[in-house]
Amino acid sequence: MTSSEHREHSDQPLDVLDARLLLLLTDEPRLGVLECSRRLGVARGTVQARLDRLVGRGVLTGFPPALDLAAMGYGLTAFAVLEIAQGRRQEVSNGLAAINEVCEVHATTGQGDLFVRMVARSNADLQRVIDEMVDVPGVERLSTSIALSTPVPPRVRPLLERIT
């Protein structure tokens, strides 16, 4: 379970100020609270209280840097659908988390049980990663697809802009 799954979640929607603050931090994650308050035209304490509330609700989970994995040598992105033994999701998830090139794992409905995003340095390296995944106890079948491009990268901006 991720740390955000342990936090208090609320059905309370974001308001316009929340959305504007999150858009500002999406565009410039290194901005400080004081600069955010200046740009938004609100008190520093208001920005800090909003950030604290967004973190407490699990909406804002951190400020990681945006990394280009290809520039780091991981030019190949692939996705895998895994079928796993019944009742072994946590064990398999832990095994997959131990593989450095596994970037995300989602429990899913439909054909497979888990959906995995992974990276590799080359086709041969991808084969090594796949072999490691197949060796995880509880993995019964794996089907992979290689990403050729990313026409729509991960994004939240349209959701935030809808609020403003």
C-alpha positions, 0 to 999 in steps of 0.5 A, spaced: 500 500 500 502 506 498 503 512 503 497 516 500 492 510 501 494 510 508 492 518 508 485 520 510 481 521 503 475 526 502 470 526 497 471 534 498 472 537 491 478 542 490 476 549 489 479 554 485 484 556 489 486 549 490 486 548 483 490 554 481 495 553 487 496 546 484 497 548 477 502 553 479 506 547 482 505 543 476 508 548 472 514 550 477 515 545 482 521 549 486 516 555 488 516 556 495 510 558 499 512 565 499 512 566 492 506 562 491 502 566 495 505 572 491 503 570 485 496 567 487 495 574 491 493 570 498 497 570 504 502 566 506 499 562 511 493 561 506 498 557 501 501 553 507 494 551 510 492 549 503 498 545 502 498 542 508 490 540 507 492 537 500 497 533 503 493 531 509 487 529 504 493 525 499 491 529 493 499 532 493 503 526 494 510 530 493 514 534 489 519 529 485 523 532 479 521 530 472 526 525 469 527 523 462 528 516 463 531 516 456 536 521 458 538 516 463 539 511 459 533 507 459 530 509 452 525 503 452 519 503 455 514 497 455 508 495 459 506 488 461 499 484 463 500 479 468 496 473 470 498 471 477 496 465 482 489 467 486 491 470 493 498 472 491 497 479 489 501 482 495 507 477 494 507 478 487 507 486 487 513 485 493 517 481 488 516 486 482 517 492 486 524 489 488 526 489 480 529 496 479 526 497 472 519 496 474 516 503 475 509 502 476 504 496 478 497 497 478 492 491 480 486 491 474 480 488 472 479 484 465 484 479 462 490 480 467 491 481 474 496 486 474 498 492 469 506 494 469 510 499 466 517 498 466 523 501 462 530 498 459 536 500 456 535 495 450 531 489 447 536 485 450 535 488 457 528 488 456 528 480 456 532 480 462 527 484 466 521 480 463 525 474 465 526 477 472 518 478 472 517 471 470 521 468 476 517 472 481 513 467 485 506 467 483 506 470 476 503 465 471 503 468 465 506 475 462 504 479 456 508 485 454 508 491 449 513 496 447 511 503 447 513 506 441 512 513 443 508 517 448 503 522 444 500 524 451 504 523 457 502 523 464 498 529 466 493 532 471 493 539 468 486 538 464 483 536 470 485 542 474 484 547 469 476 544 469 476 547 476 479 554 475 
